[in-house]
């Protein structure tokens, strides 16, 4: 299937989820993460959920990272340049929801993408080869291309993999893992 078709189908499936479904699936995803061998690193990039788009509630992952004393990095999007800046999330980091519904740091300690060890990636769908479909603006592909080559890329999905995304291109950066409520996909 093509990205456009998969994106539409995934948004439709996600819109059918209740708040309770989202919470249960988000907890299951966070619990699946605990089994991964990724906890020896220092800097973890986590997206903050866009509630109205019914994204995975990353609050549970945030609690795991905090409990393990990890450095948590969050992004601020520049919709004109289609880029992101990354900031250390501390108790003093002010967050504000932007006009697209994305909770973002207002300011703080900027972190270079080269410092980040693990990136948790939002997505609408992914395939059995680790290709992913986001919202189509390329924010994460640009960001991941700035990271060190061995950064661990972990997608988070409510739903299982589609067979194949036919129209991937050279700018699409595949995942190392994708975590669903039922399964851990390893693409290495």
Contact map, one row per residue, 1 for C-alpha under 8 A:
11101100000000000000000000000000000000000000000000000000000000000000000000000000000000000000000000000000000000000000000000000000000000000000000000000000000000000001110000000000000000000000
11111100000000000000000000000000000000000000000000000000000000000000000000000000000000000000000000000000000000000000000000000000000000000000000000000000000000000000111000000000000000000000
11111110000000000000000000000000000000000000000000000000000000000000000000000000000000000000000000000000000000000000000000000000000010000000000000000000000000000000111100000000000000000000
01111111000000000000000000000000000000000000000000000000000000000000000000000000000000000000000000000000000000000000000000000000000000000000000000000000000000000000000000000000000000000000
11111111100000000000000000000000000000000000000000000000000000000000000000000000000000000000000000000000000000000000000000000000000000000000000000000000000000000000000000000000000000000000
11111111110000000000000000000000000000000000000000000000000000000000000000000000000000000000000000000000000000000000000000001000000000000000000000000000000000000000000000000000000000000000
00111111111000000000000000000000000000000000000000000000000000000000000000000000000000000000000000000000000000000000000000011000000011100000000000000000000000000000000000000000000000000000
00011111111100000000000000000000000000000000000000000000000000000000000000000000000000000000000000000000000000000000000000000000000000000000000000000000000000000000000000000000000000000000
00001111111110000000000000000000000000000000000000000000000000000000000000000000000000000000000000000000000000000000000000000000000000000000000000000000000000000000000000000000000000000000
00000111111111000000000000000000000000000000000000000000000000000000000000000000000000000000000000000000000000000000000000011000000000000000000000000000000000000000000000000000000000000000
00000011111111100000000000000000000000000000000000000000000000000000000000000000000000000000000000000000000000000000000000010000000000000000000000000000000000000000000000000000000000000000
00000001111111110000000000000000000000000000000000000000000000000000000000000000000000000000000000000000000000000000000000000000000000000000000000000000000000000000000000000000000000000000
00000000111111111000000000000000000000000000000000000000000000000000000000000000000000000000000000000000000000000000000000000000000000000000000000000000000000000000000000000000000000000000
00000000011111111000000000000000000000000000000000000100000000000000000000000000000000000000000000000000000000000000000000000000000000000000000000000000000001000000000000000000000000000000
00000000001111111000000000000000000000000000000000001100000000000000000000000000000000000000000000000000000000000000000000000000000000000000000000000000000000000000000000000000000000000000
00000000000111111100000000000000000000000000000000000000000000000000000000000000000000000000000000000000000000000000000000000000000000000000000000000000000000000000000000000000000000000000
00000000000011111111110000000000000000000000000000000100000000000000000000000000000000000000000000000000000000000000000000000000000000000000000000000000000000000000000000000000000000000000
00000000000000011111110000000000000000000000000000000000000000000000000000000000000000000000000000000000000000000000000000000000000000000000000000000000000000000000000000000000000000000000
00000000000000001111111000000000000000000000000000000000000000000000000000000000000000000000000000000000000000000000000000000000000000000000000000000000000000000000000000000000000000000000
00000000000000001111111100000000000000000000000000000000000000000000000000000000000000000000000000000000000000000000000000000000000000000000000000000000000000000000000000000000000000000000
00000000000000001111111110000000000000000000000000000000000000000000000000000000000000000000000000000000000000000000000000000000000000000000000000000000000000000000000000000000000000000000
00000000000000001111111111000000000000000000000000000111100000000000000000000000000000000000000000000000000000000000000000000000000000000000000000000000000000000000000000000000000000000000
00000000000000000011111111100000000000000000000000000001100000000000000000000000000000000000000000000000000000000000000000000000000000000000000000000000000000000000000000000000000000000000
00000000000000000001111111110000000000000000000000000000000000000000000000000000000000000000000000000000000000000000000000000000000000000000000000000000000000000000000000000000000000000000
00000000000000000000111111111000000000000000000000000001000000000000000000000000000000000000000000000000000000000000000000000000000000000000000000000000000001000000000000000000000110000000
00000000000000000000011111111100000000000000000000000001110100000000000000000000000000000000000000000000000000000000000000000000000000000000000000000000000001000000000000000000000010000000
00000000000000000000001111111110000000000000000000000000000100000000000000000000000000000000000000000000000000000000000000000000000000000000000000000000000000000000000000000000000010000000
00000000000000000000000111111111000000000000000000000000000000000000000000000000000000000000000000000000000000000000000000000000000000000000000000000000000000000000000000000000000111000000
00000000000000000000000011111111100000000000000000000000000000000000000000000000000000000000000000000000000000000000000000000000000000000000000000000000000100000000000000000000001111000000
00000000000000000000000001111111110000000000000000000000000110010000000000000000000000000000000000000000000000000000000000000000000000000000000000000000000000000000000000000000000000000000
00000000000000000000000000111111111000000000000000000000000000000000000000000000000000000000000000000000000000000000000000000000000000000000000000000000000000000000000000000000000000000000
00000000000000000000000000011111111100000000000000000000000000000000000000000000000000000000000000000000000000000000000000000000000000000000000000000000000000000000000000000000001111110000
00000000000000000000000000001111111100000000000000000000000000000000000000000000000000000000000000000000000000000000000000000000000000000000000000000000000000000000000000000000001000000000
00000000000000000000000000000111111100000000000000000000000000000000000000000000000000000000000000000000000000000000000000000000000000000000000000000000000000000000000000000000000000000000
00000000000000000000000000000011111110000000000000000000000000000000000000000000000000000000000000000000000000000000000000000000000000000000000000000000000000000000000000000000000000000000
00000000000000000000000000000001111111100000000000000000000000000000000000000000000000000000000000000000000000000000000000000000000000000000000000000000000000000000000000000000000000000000
00000000000000000000000000000000001111110000000000000000000000000000000000000000000000000000000000000000000000000000000000000000000000000000000000000000000000000000000000000000000000000000
00000000000000000000000000000000000111111000000000000000000000000000000000000000000000000000000000000000000000000000010000000000000000000000000000000000000000000000000000000000000000000000
00000000000000000000000000000000000111111000000000000000000000000000000000000000000000000000000000000000000000000000000000000000000000000000000000000000000000000000000000000000000000000000
00000000000000000000000000000000000011111100000000000000000000000000000000000000000000000000000000000000000000000000000000000000000000000000000000000000000000000000000000000000000000000000
00000000000000000000000000000000000001111111000000000000000000000000010000000000000000000000000000000000000000000000110000000000000000000000000000000000000000000000000000000000000000000000
00000000000000000000000000000000000000011111000000000000000000000000011000000000000000000000000000000000000000000001100000000000000000000000000000000000000000000000000000000000000000000000
00000000000000000000000000000000000000001111100000000000000000000000011110000000000000000000000000000000000000000011110000000000000000000000000000000000000000000000000000000000000000000000
00000000000000000000000000000000000000001111110000000000000000001000011110000000000000000000000000000000000000000001111100000000000000000000000000000000000000000000000000000000000000000000
00000000000000000000000000000000000000000011111000000000000000000000000111000000000000000000000000000000000000000001111100000000000000000000000000000000000000000000000000000000000000000000
00000000000000000000000000000000000000000001111100000000010001000000000111000000000000000000000000000000000000000000001110000000000000000000000000000000000000000000000000000000000000000000
00000000000000000000000000000000000000000000111110000000010000000000000001100000000000000000000000000000000000000000000111000000000000000000000000000000000000000000000000000000000000000000
00000000000000000000000000000000000000000000011111000000111000000000000001000000000000000000000000000111000000000000000000000000000000000000000000000000000000000000000000000000000000000000
00000000000000000000000000000000000000000000001111100011110000000000000000000000000000000000000000000110000000000000000000000000000000000000000000000000000000000000000000000000000000000000
00000000000000000000000000000000000000000000000111111110000000000000000000000000000000000000000000001110000000000000000000000000000000000000000000000000000000000000000000000000000000000000
00000000000000000000000000000000000000000000000011111110100000000000000000000000000000000000000000001000000000000000000000000000000000000000000000000000000000000000000000000000000000000000
00000000000000000000000000000000000000000000000001111110000000000000000000000000000000000000000000001000000000000000000000000000000000000000000000000000000000000000000000000000000000000000
00000000000000100000000000000000000000000000000001111110000000000000000000000000000000000000000000000000000000000000000000000000000000000000000000000000000000000000000000000000000000000000
00000000000001101000010000000000000000000000000001111111000000000000000000000000000000000000000000000000000000000000000000000000000000000000000000000000000000000000000000000000000000000000
00000000000000000000010000000000000000000000000011111111100000000000000000000000000000000000000000000000000000000000000001000000000000000000000000000000000000000000000000000000000000000000
00000000000000000000011011000000000000000000000010000111110000000000000000000000000000000000000000000000000000000000000001000000000000000000000000000000000111000000000000000000000000000000
00000000000000000000011001000000000000000000000110100011111100000000000000000000000000000000000000000000000000000000000000000000000000000000000000000000000000000000000000000000000000000000
00000000000000000000000001000000000000000000011110000001111111000000000000000000000000000000000000000000000000000000000000000000000000000000000000000000000000000000000000000000000000000000
00000000000000000000000000000000000000000000000100000000111111100000000000000000000000000000000000000000000000000000000000000000000000000000000000000000000000000000000000000000000000000000
00000000000000000000000001100100000000000000000000000000111111110000000000000000000000000000000000000000000000000000000000000000000000000000000000000000000000000000000000000000000000000000
00000000000000000000000000000100000000000000000000000000011111111000000000000000000000000000000000000000000000000000000000000000000000000000000000000000000000000000000000000000000000000000
00000000000000000000000000000000000000000000010000000000011111111100000100000000000000000000000000000000000000000000000000000000000000000000000000000000000000000000000000000000000000000000
00000000000000000000000000000000000000000000000000000000001111111110000000000000000000000000000000000000000000000000000000000000000000000000000000000000000000000000000000000000000000000000
00000000000000000000000000000100000000000000000000000000000111111111000000000000000000000000000000000000000000000000000000000000000000000000000000000000000000000000000000000000000000000000
00000000000000000000000000000000000000000001000000000000000011111111111100000000000000000000000000000000000000000000000000000000000000000000000000000000000000000000000000000000000000000000
00000000000000000000000000000000000000000000000000000000000001111111111100000000000000000000000000000000000000000000000000000000000000000000000000000000000000000000000000000000000000000000
00000000000000000000000000000000000000000000000000000000000000111111110000000000000000000000000000000000000000000000000000000000000000000000000000000000000000000000000000000000000000000000
00000000000000000000000000000000000000000000000000000000000000011111110000000000000000000000000000000000000000000000000000000000000000000000000000000000000000000000000000000000000000000000
00000000000000000000000000000000000000000000000000000000000000001111111000000000000000000000000000000000000000000000000000000000000000000000000000000000000000000000000000000000000000000000
00000000000000000000000000000000000000001111000000000000000000001111111100000000000000000000000000000000000000000000000000000000000000000000000000000000000000000000000000000000000000000000
00000000000000000000000000000000000000000111000000000000000000001100111110000000000000011000000000000000000000000000000000000000000000000000000000000000000000000000000000000000000000000000
00000000000000000000000000000000000000000011110000000000000001001100011111000000000000011100000000000000000000000000000000000000000000000000000000000000000000000000000000000000000000000000
00000000000000000000000000000000000000000011110000000000000000000000001111100000000001111000000000000000000000100001000000000000000000000000000000000000000000000000000000000000000000000000
00000000000000000000000000000000000000000000111100000000000000000000000111110000000001111000000000000001100000000000000000000000000000000000000000000000000000000000000000000000000000000000
00000000000000000000000000000000000000000000001000000000000000000000000011111000000111100000000000000001100000000000000000000000000000000000000000000000000000000000000000000000000000000000
00000000000000000000000000000000000000000000000000000000000000000000000001111100000111100000000000000001110000000000000000000000000000000000000000000000000000000000000000000000000000000000
00000000000000000000000000000000000000000000000000000000000000000000000000111110011110000000000000000001000000000000000000000000000000000000000000000000000000000000000000000000000000000000
00000000000000000000000000000000000000000000000000000000000000000000000000011111111110000000000000000000000000000000000000000000000000000000000000000000000000000000000000000000000000000000
00000000000000000000000000000000000000000000000000000000000000000000000000001111111000000000000000000000000000000000000000000000000000000000000000000000000000000000000000000000000000000000
00000000000000000000000000000000000000000000000000000000000000000000000000000111111000000000000000000000000000000000000000000000000000000000000000000000000000000000000000000000000000000000
00000000000000000000000000000000000000000000000000000000000000000000000000000111111000000000000000000000000000000000000000000000000000000000000000000000000000000000000000000000000000000000
00000000000000000000000000000000000000000000000000000000000000000000000000001111111100000000000000000000000000000000000000000000000000001110000000000000000000000000000000000000000000000000
00000000000000000000000000000000000000000000000000000000000000000000000000001111111110000000000000000000000000000000000000000000000000000010011000000000000000000000000000000000000000000000
00000000000000000000000000000000000000000000000000000000000000000000000000111100011111000000000000000000000000000000000000000000000000000010001000000000000000000000000000000000000000000000
00000000000000000000000000000000000000000000000000000000000000000000000000111100001111100000000000000000000001100000000000000000000000000000000000000000000000000000000000000000000000000000
00000000000000000000000000000000000000000000000000000000000000000000000011110000000111110000000000000000000001111000000000000000000000000000000000000000000000000000000000000000000000000000
00000000000000000000000000000000000000000000000000000000000000000000000011110000000011111000000000000000101111100000000000000000000000000000000000000000000000000000000000000000000000000000
00000000000000000000000000000000000000000000000000000000000000000000001111000000000001111100100000000000000111100000000000000000000000000000000000000000000000000000000000000000000000000000
00000000000000000000000000000000000000000000000000000000000000000000001111000000000000111111100000000000100100000000000000000000000000000000000000000000000000000000000000000000000000000000
00000000000000000000000000000000000000000000000000000000000000000000000100000000000000011111100000000000000000000000000000000000000000000000000000000000000000000000000000000000000000000000
00000000000000000000000000000000000000000000000000000000000000000000000000000000000000001111100000000000000000000000000000000000000000000000000000000000000000000000000000000000000000000000
00000000000000000000000000000000000000000000000000000000000000000000000000000000000000001111110000000000000000000000000000000000000000000000000000000000000000000000000000000000000000000000
00000000000000000000000000000000000000000000000000000000000000000000000000000000000000011111111000000000111100000000000000000000000000000000000000000000000000000000000000000000000000000000
00000000000000000000000000000000000000000000000000000000000000000000000000000000000000000001111100000000111100000000000000000000000000000000000000000000000000000000000000000000000000000000
00000000000000000000000000000000000000000000000000000000000000000000000000000000000000000000111110000011110000000000000000000000000000000000000000000000000000000000000000000000000000000000
00000000000000000000000000000000000000000000000000000000000000000000000000000000000000000000011111000011110000000000000000000000000000000000000000000000000000000000000000000000000000000000
00000000000000000000000000000000000000000000000000000000000000000000000000000000000000000000001111111111000000000000000000000000000000000000000000000000000000000000000000000000000000000000
00000000000000000000000000000000000000000000000000000000000000000000000000000000000000000000000111111111000000000000000000000000000000000000000000000000000000000000000000000000000000000000
00000000000000000000000000000000000000000000000000000000000000000000000000000000000000000000000011111100000000000000000000000000000000000000000000000000000000000000000000000000000000000000
00000000000000000000000000000000000000000000000000000000000000000000000000000000000000000000000011111100000000000000000000000000000000000000000000000000000000000000000000000000000000000000
00000000000000000000000000000000000000000000000001110000000000000000000000000000000000000000000011111110000000000000000000000000000000000000000000000000000000000000000000000000000000000000
00000000000000000000000000000000000000000000000111000000000000000000000000000000000000000000000011111111000000000000000000000000000000000000000000000000000000000000000000000000000000000000
00000000000000000000000000000000000000000000000111000000000000000000000000000000000000000000001111001111100000000000000000000000000000000000000000000000000000000000000000000000000000000000
00000000000000000000000000000000000000000000000100000000000000000000000001111000000000000000001111000111110000000000000000000000000000000000000000000000000000000000000000000000000000000000
00000000000000000000000000000000000000000000000000000000000000000000000001110000000000101000111100000011111100000000000000000000000000000000000000000000000000000000000000000000000000000000
00000000000000000000000000000000000000000000000000000000000000000000000000010000000000000000111100000001111100000000000000000000000000000000000000000000000000000000000000000000000000000000
00000000000000000000000000000000000000000000000000000000000000000000000000000000000000100000110000000000111110000000000000000000000000000000000000000000000000000000000000000000000000000000
00000000000000000000000000000000000000000000000000000000000000000000000000000000000000111000110000000000111111000000000000000000000000000000000000000000000000000000000000000000000000000000
00000000000000000000000000000000000000000000000000000000000000000000000000000000000000110000000000000000001111100000000000000000000000000000000000000000000000000000000000000000000000000000
00000000000000000000000000000000000000000000000000000000000000000000000000000000000011110000000000000000000111110000000000000000000000000000000000000000000000000000000000000000000000000000
00000000000000000000000000000000000000000000000000000000000000000000000010000000000011110000000000000000000011111011000000000000000000000000000000000000000000000000000000000000000000000000
00000000000000000000000000000000000000000000000000000000000000000000000000000000000001000000000000000000000001111111000000000000000000000000000000000000000000000000000000000000000000000000
00000000000000000000000000000000000000000000000000000000000000000000000000000000000001000000000000000000000000111111000000000000000000000000001101110000000000000000000000000000000000000000
00000000000000000000000000000000000000000000000000000000000000000000000000000000000000000000000000000000000000011111000000000000000000000000000001110000000000000000000000000000000000000000
00000000000000000000000000000000000000000010000000000000000000000000000000000000000000000000000000000000000000111111100000000000000000000000000000110000000000000000000000000000000000000000
00000000000000000000000000000000000000000111100000000000000000000000000010000000000000000000000000000000000000111111111000000000000000000000000000110010000000000000000000000000000000000000
00000000000000000000000000000000000000001111100000000000000000000000000000000000000000000000000000000000000000000011111000000000000000000000000000000111000000000000000000000000000000000000
00000000000000000000000000000000000001001011100000000000000000000000000000000000000000000000000000000000000000000001111100000000000000000000000000000011110000000000000000000000000000000000
00000000000000000000000000000000000000000001110000000000000000000000000000000000000000000000000000000000000000000001111110000000000000000000000000000011110000000000000000000000000000000000
00000000000000000000000000000000000000000001111000000000000000000000000000000000000000000000000000000000000000000000011111000000000000000000000000000000111100000000000000000000000000000000
00000000000000000000000000000000000000000000011000000000000000000000000000000000000000000000000000000000000000000000001111100000000000000001000000000000111100000000000000000000000000000000
00000000000000000000000000000000000000000000001000000011000000000000000000000000000000000000000000000000000000000000000111110000000001000000000000000000001110000000000000000000000000000000
00000000000000000000000000000000000000000000000000000000000000000000000000000000000000000000000000000000000000000000000011111100000111100000000000000000001110000000000000000000000000000000
00000010011000000000000000000000000000000000000000000000000000000000000000000000000000000000000000000000000000000000000001111100000111100000000000000000000010000000000000000000000000000000
00000110010000000000000000000000000000000000000000000000000000000000000000000000000000000000000000000000000000000000000000111110000111000000000000000000000010101100000000000000000000000000
00000000000000000000000000000000000000000000000000000000000000000000000000000000000000000000000000000000000000000000000000111111011110000000000000000000000000011100100000000000000000000000
00000000000000000000000000000000000000000000000000000000000000000000000000000000000000000000000000000000000000000000000000001111111100000000000000000000000000001111100000000000000000000000
00000000000000000000000000000000000000000000000000000000000000000000000000000000000000000000000000000000000000000000000000000111111000000000000000000000000000001111000000000000000000000010
00000000000000000000000000000000000000000000000000000000000000000000000000000000000000000000000000000000000000000000000000000011111000000000000000000000000000000001000000000100000000000010
00000000000000000000000000000000000000000000000000000000000000000000000000000000000000000000000000000000000000000000000000000111111100000000000000000000000000000000000000000111110000000010
00000000000000000000000000000000000000000000000000000000000000000000000000000000000000000000000000000000000000000000000000000111111110000000000000000000000000000000100100011110000000000000
00000000000000000000000000000000000000000000000000000000000000000000000000000000000000000000000000000000000000000000000000111110011111000000000000000000001000000000000000010110000000000000
00100010000000000000000000000000000000000000000000000000000000000000000000000000000000000000000000000000000000000000000000111100001111110000000000000000000000000000000000000000000000000000
00000010000000000000000000000000000000000000000000000000000000000000000000000000000000000000000000000000000000000000000001111000000111111100000000000000000000000000000000000000000000000000
00000010000000000000000000000000000000000000000000000000000000000000000000000000000000000000000000000000000000000000000000110000000011111100000000000000000000000000000000000000000000000000
00000000000000000000000000000000000000000000000000000000000000000000000000000000000000000000000000000000000000000000000000000000000011111100000000000000000000000000000000000000000000000000
00000000000000000000000000000000000000000000000000000000000000000000000000000000010000000000000000000000000000000000000000000000000001111110000000000000000000000000000000000000000000000000
00000000000000000000000000000000000000000000000000000000000000000000000000000000010000000000000000000000000000000000000000000000000001111111110000000000000000000000000000000000000000000000
00000000000000000000000000000000000000000000000000000000000000000000000000000000011100000000000000000000000000000000000000000000000000001111111000000000000000000000000000000000000000000000
00000000000000000000000000000000000000000000000000000000000000000000000000000000000000000000000000000000000000000000000010000000000000000111111100000000000000000000000000000000000000000000
00000000000000000000000000000000000000000000000000000000000000000000000000000000000000000000000000000000000000000000000000000000000000000111111110000000000000000000000000111000000000000000
00000000000000000000000000000000000000000000000000000000000000000000000000000000001000000000000000000000000000000000000000000000000000000111111111000000000000000000000000000000000000000000
00000000000000000000000000000000000000000000000000000000000000000000000000000000001100000000000000000000000000001000000000000000000000000011111111100000000000000000000000000000000000000000
00000000000000000000000000000000000000000000000000000000000000000000000000000000000000000000000000000000000000001000000000000000000000000001111111100000000000000000000000001000000000000000
00000000000000000000000000000000000000000000000000000000000000000000000000000000000000000000000000000000000000000000000000000000000000000000111111110000000000000000000000001000000000000000
00000000000000000000000000000000000000000000000000000000000000000000000000000000000000000000000000000000000000001100000000000000000000000000011111110000000000000000000000000000000000000000
00000000000000000000000000000000000000000000000000000000000000000000000000000000000000000000000000000000000000001111000000000000000000000000001111111010000000000000000000000000000000000000
00000000000000000000000000000000000000000000000000000000000000000000000000000000000000000000000000000000000000001111000000000000000000000000000011111110000000000000000000000000000000000000
00000000000000000000000000000000000000000000000000000000000000000000000000000000000000000000000000000000000000000000000000000000000000000000000000111110000000000000000000000000000000000000
00000000000000000000000000000000000000000000000000000000000000000000000000000000000000000000000000000000000000000000100000000000000000000000000000011111000000000000000000000000000000000000
00000000000000000000000000000000000000000000000000000000000000000000000000000000000000000000000000000000000000000001111000000000000000000000000000111111100000000000000000000000000000000000
00000000000000000000000000000000000000000000000000000000000000000000000000000000000000000000000000000000000000000000111000000000000000000000000000000111110000000000000000000001000000000000
00000000000000000000000000000000000000000000000000000000000000000000000000000000000000000000000000000000000000000000011110000000000000000000000000000011111000000000000000000111100000000000
00000000000000000000000000000000000000000000000000000000000000000000000000000000000000000000000000000000000000000000011110000000000000000000000000000001111100000000000000000011111000000000
00000000000000000000000000000000000000000000000000000000000000000000000000000000000000000000000000000000000000000000000111100000000100000000000000000000111110000000000000000010111000000000
00000000000000000000000000001000000000000000000000000001000000000000000000000000000000000000000000000000000000000000000111100000000000000000000000000000011111000000000000000000011100000000
00000000000000000000000000000000000000000000000000000001000000000000000000000000000000000000000000000000000000000000000001111000000000000000000000000000001111110000000000000000011110000000
00000000000001000000000011000000000000000000000000000001000000000000000000000000000000000000000000000000000000000000000000000000000000000000000000000000000111110000000000000000000110000000
00000000000000000000000000000000000000000000000000000000000000000000000000000000000000000000000000000000000000000000000000001000000000000000000000000000000011111000000000000000000110000000
00000000000000000000000000000000000000000000000000000000000000000000000000000000000000000000000000000000000000000000000000000100000000000000000000000000000011111100000000000000000100100000
00000000000000000000000000000000000000000000000000000000000000000000000000000000000000000000000000000000000000000000000000001111000000000000000000000000000000111110000000000000000000000000
00000000000000000000000000000000000000000000000000000000000000000000000000000000000000000000000000000000000000000000000000001111000000000000000000000000000000011111100000000000000000000000
00000000000000000000000000000000000000000000000000000000000000000000000000000000000000000000000000000000000000000000000000000011000000000000000000000000000000001111100000000000000000000000
10000000000000000000000000000000000000000000000000000000000000000000000000000000000000000000000000000000000000000000000000000011100000000000000000000000000000000111110000000000000000000000
11100000000000000000000000000000000000000000000000000000000000000000000000000000000000000000000000000000000000000000000000000110001000000000000000000000000000000111111100000000000000000000
11100000000000000000000000000000000000000000000000000000000000000000000000000000000000000000000000000000000000000000000000000000000000000000000000000000000000000001111100000000000000000000
01100000000000000000000000000000000000000000000000000000000000000000000000000000000000000000000000000000000000000000000000000000000000000000000000000000000000000000111110000000000000000000
00100000000000000000000000000000000000000000000000000000000000000000000000000000000000000000000000000000000000000000000000000000001000000000000000000000000000000000111111010000000000000000
00000000000000000000000000000000000000000000000000000000000000000000000000000000000000000000000000000000000000000000000000000000000000000000000000000000000000000000001111110000000000000000
00000000000000000000000000000000000000000000000000000000000000000000000000000000000000000000000000000000000000000000000000000000000000000000000000000000000000000000000111111000000000000000
00000000000000000000000000000000000000000000000000000000000000000000000000000000000000000000000000000000000000000000000000000000000000000000100000000000000000000000000011111000000000000000
00000000000000000000000000000000000000000000000000000000000000000000000000000000000000000000000000000000000000000000000000000000001100000000100000000000000000000000000111111100000000000000
00000000000000000000000000000000000000000000000000000000000000000000000000000000000000000000000000000000000000000000000000000000001000000000100110000000000000000000000001111110000000000000
00000000000000000000000000000000000000000000000000000000000000000000000000000000000000000000000000000000000000000000000000000000111100000000000000000000100000000000000000011111000000000000
00000000000000000000000000000000000000000000000000000000000000000000000000000000000000000000000000000000000000000000000000000000011100000000000000000000111000000000000000001111110000000010
00000000000000000000000000000000000000000000000000000000000000000000000000000000000000000000000000000000000000000000000000000000010000000000000000000001110000000000000000000111110000000111
00000000000000000000000000000000000000000000000000000000000000000000000000000000000000000000000000000000000000000000000000000000010000000000000000000000111000000000000000000011111000011111
00000000000000000000000000000000000000000000000000000000000000000000000000000000000000000000000000000000000000000000000000000000010000000000000000000000011110000000000000000011111100011100
00000000000000000000000000001001100000000000000000000000000000000000000000000000000000000000000000000000000000000000000000000000000000000000000000000000011110000000000000000000111110111000
00000000000000000000000010011001000000000000000000000000000000000000000000000000000000000000000000000000000000000000000000000000000000000000000000000000000111110000000000000000011111110000
00000000000000000000000011111001000000000000000000000000000000000000000000000000000000000000000000000000000000000000000000000000000000000000000000000000000011100000000000000000001111100000
00000000000000000000000000011001000000000000000000000000000000000000000000000000000000000000000000000000000000000000000000000000000000000000000000000000000000000000000000000000000111110000
00000000000000000000000000000001000000000000000000000000000000000000000000000000000000000000000000000000000000000000000000000000000000000000000000000000000000010000000000000000001111111000
00000000000000000000000000000001000000000000000000000000000000000000000000000000000000000000000000000000000000000000000000000000000000000000000000000000000000000000000000000000111101111100
00000000000000000000000000000000000000000000000000000000000000000000000000000000000000000000000000000000000000000000000000000000000000000000000000000000000000000000000000000000111000111110
00000000000000000000000000000000000000000000000000000000000000000000000000000000000000000000000000000000000000000000000000000000000000000000000000000000000000000000000000000001110000011111
00000000000000000000000000000000000000000000000000000000000000000000000000000000000000000000000000000000000000000000000000000001110000000000000000000000000000000000000000000011100000001111
00000000000000000000000000000000000000000000000000000000000000000000000000000000000000000000000000000000000000000000000000000000000000000000000000000000000000000000000000000001100000000111
